[in-house]
Structure formats: structure tokens, C-alpha cells
Amino acid sequence: MKVLGDNGLLGVCLPEEYGGRGAGLDAPGIACEEVAYADAACAYRVFANNVAADLFLTTGSPEVIDRWLAPTVEGRAVCAIALTEPGAGSDARGLTSKAVPVEGGWELSGEKTSITQAPDADVAIVVARESDSGRISAFVMDMDSPGIARQRFEDPGFRAVGRGSIMMDRVFVPSTHRMGEGGQGFALIMQEFDLTRTLIAYMILGIAHRALDLTIEHVRRRMSFGKPLSHYLGRDLPDRRAPDPPRGRARARRRHARCAFRRPTAHGRGGNAQVVGAAGRLQGRPGVRGPPWTRRVVGGNAAPSAPA
Ligand SMILES: Cc1cc2nc3c(=O)[nH]c(=O)nc-3n(C[C@H](O)[C@H](O)[C@H](O)COP(=O)(O)OP(=O)(O)OC[C@H]3O[C@@H](n4cnc5c(N)ncnc54)[C@H](O)[C@@H]3O)c2cc1C
């Protein structure tokens, strides 16, 4: 985490005054893709901290920014986003975790499940329903607070990152640690999820690219009947880690720009911004240049017309 932070990979879009790089929205995607090429678990850390840092800065109070932003960007804090519950997955509005107003803040109770990084998280952004108003809000919860219990899942993938449950029994959260205005939490998180899905697509591309390169390396080295396996494939193989073809790269960038453009409104309009970016990136890769299956796999058929 510290190495990622020292290299500026955990708050890529943040202004430099907050320890970020002031980069555009495609930068965390490229960071996720390149780190995933080397190590998928590390890429998840890049993904999670960039998202959390962005949320802290854009919706957090001065107290939240003061407490959590620097640790997140510098790699001193592991961040989780806790929305899913045993009885509320796709239908996230069905959540039952509650936030009861008490003097100086809130008490959170309920169970979150399938939360990535829950076992090691230092801080979690937790979505819960305010008991008095019924509004759904997001809260920044210090994972060392009394009343929290965690359970680690036996997870077949991302074992180094970990996934698990968070049980909350009247966990106190200061009033300054509710994100945005009351009732904005659901929209905030779902809007951010649109971006997170793009970042996950980038990570998957990095992993797929690595798998492709390892396969190419193998079929070039493995000998059969006196010749490498690649000899029998009947087609040329791309060079290992070949740079994107310039035209493909430009096309990918255009697609991703559409994704970024649509970001603030995508969820509200039921759009699918993330898959547009993903399709663009896929179409820019050597060896996977935009055949119809790439669009089917990542949903690129839903690509909207270009923004004005
Ligand atoms: C590896 C991994 C990491 C995760 N990390 C996190 C995390 O960090 N934080 C977090 O909050 N959550 C996390 N989740 C939870 C994830 O967000 C939920 O799994 C997801 O919201 C789906 O919920 P569910 O599993 O309860 O499935 P369900 O909602 O029960 O859906 C089951 C199936 O039915 C389909 N379905 C549901 N409703 C409809 C509908 N109306 N029309 C058509 N089909 C439908 C779904 O597509 C799915 O195929 C993670 C999950 C996984 C697998």
C-alpha cells in the first residue's frame, strides 16, 4: 500500500494540494489496468482507495477530509464500501441497516455482507437508513469503533484482498461523518458505482492481457515435434506487451471520454456508462480488436452516441 501511495497511484484524480496527481478520469483506469497486469490484488487496492479518496473529498465534511484523506492517498488506510446486505443485493434500496440519531451523531446497526476488503479495512463507507426520516444516507465509519465484528469469507479469488461481513451493533459515528446531505447517500454511492464498474473493467483487461502474454510466451517456448507450438497456430502472434496501435488507443480514449462525460448522470438515466469505456479499451488492445464478441461481453452494444 505504501509503495502504491508513494507512487501517487491512490489518489490519482485528486488535486495536488491533497496529495493527488490532478489527473483526468481515465488515469485511475489506466493505473488499475497496469497494476492488474502485475498483480490483481494490488490493483484492487488502487481501485478502492481512489474511489474512497474521491468520495471523501467531494462529499466529506472537513473532519472526514482531515481524518481520512491523507491516510487513504498515502496508503496508510484500507478502505471498504459497504452497501450489500444478506437481504439486499441488486435491490440495494431494500437495505435494513439503520442509523439511529443520538447525541452528537448516529448509531449504526445491521449487517453488511460480501464487502471487499472488510477483513482488513481501517475505514468503511457504510450505507444505512436513517431511523427517523427513512432516508438512505452514507456514513464514514472508523473500523476500530466499538460494536463492530467482522467475518472473513473463504474467497476463491482476490484472497490477498479479502472479502467478508461487517456486523454493526450500535456503532457510534459522529454527526460530521455523514456524507453529503441526509438522504444523498444512496445516490452518491450508486453514482460512484458507475465509475467503479469502469475501473473493474480496466482491471479485468490488465488481468486478461497478462494471461494472453503468458500464453503467448508459453506457446513460443513449448516445443512439439521439433517446433514451437506457435508454429502450428496458423497466425502471427502479437509481440509481448506491444504498445496499443495508435488508432486503437485513440478510439479507446474517445470511448472512455464518453464514459467520463456521462458519469454524473449515468445512474439517474439508467445508462451504462462503464461498459462503454470498457468496450473502448478492449477494442484498443492488440489481439482483441473489437470483434462483436467484445461488445457482447462488456455490453458495448449499449454504446450511446457521442456527446455533443
Ligand atoms: C467479488 C465480489 C465483491 C463484492 N464487493 C462488494 C463491496 O465491496 N461492497 C458491496 O457493497 N458489495 C459488494 N459485493 C456485492 C455485490 O454488489 C452484490 O453481489 C450484487 O449487488 C448482487 O447482489 P446479490 O449477490 O445479493 O444477488 P441478487 O441481487 O440476489 O441477484 C441474483 C441474480 O439475479 C439477478 N437479478 C436481480 N434482480 C434482477 C432484476 N430485477 N432483473 C433481472 N435480474 C435480476 C442478478 O443479476 C443476479 O444474477 C461484491 C460481490 C462480489 C461477488
The ligand as an ORCA input file, in Angstrom:
! r2SCAN-3c Opt
* xyz 0 1
  C     -16.289    -10.424     -5.638
  C     -17.378     -9.550     -5.078
  C     -17.038     -8.385     -4.412
  C     -18.029     -7.588     -3.871
  N     -17.671     -6.443     -3.188
  C     -18.633     -5.666     -2.656
  C     -18.284     -4.485     -1.920
  O     -17.105     -4.135     -1.763
  N     -19.289     -3.748     -1.380
  C     -20.606     -4.073     -1.524
  O     -21.448     -3.340     -1.021
  N     -20.976     -5.186     -2.211
  C     -20.024     -5.992     -2.775
  N     -20.372     -7.127     -3.460
  C     -21.780     -7.494     -3.513
  C     -22.392     -7.193     -4.863
  O     -22.562     -5.818     -5.027
  C     -23.704     -7.989     -4.910
  O     -23.322     -9.339     -5.067
  C     -24.594     -7.546     -6.026
  O     -25.195     -6.319     -5.694
  C     -25.668     -8.587     -6.338
  O     -26.373     -8.897     -5.181
  P     -26.665    -10.426     -4.772
  O     -25.366    -11.184     -4.800
  O     -27.440    -10.411     -3.492
  O     -27.543    -11.018     -5.935
  P     -29.129    -10.821     -6.160
  O     -29.496     -9.371     -6.039
  O     -29.865    -11.763     -5.293
  O     -29.254    -11.266     -7.687
  C     -29.111    -12.639     -8.064
  C     -29.183    -12.702     -9.571
  O     -30.452    -12.191    -10.017
  C     -30.248    -11.136    -10.954
  N     -31.257    -10.113    -10.736
  C     -31.548     -9.474     -9.578
  N     -32.547     -8.594     -9.771
  C     -32.876     -8.669    -11.068
  C     -33.846     -7.996    -11.885
  N     -34.666     -7.049    -11.402
  N     -33.917     -8.338    -13.191
  C     -33.098     -9.276    -13.717
  N     -32.172     -9.950    -12.992
  C     -32.059     -9.647    -11.695
  C     -28.855    -10.603    -10.679
  O     -28.254    -10.028    -11.849
  C     -28.110    -11.870    -10.285
  O     -27.688    -12.590    -11.422
  C     -19.409     -7.949     -4.007
  C     -19.737     -9.118     -4.693
  C     -18.752     -9.906     -5.222
  C     -19.155    -11.164     -5.956
*
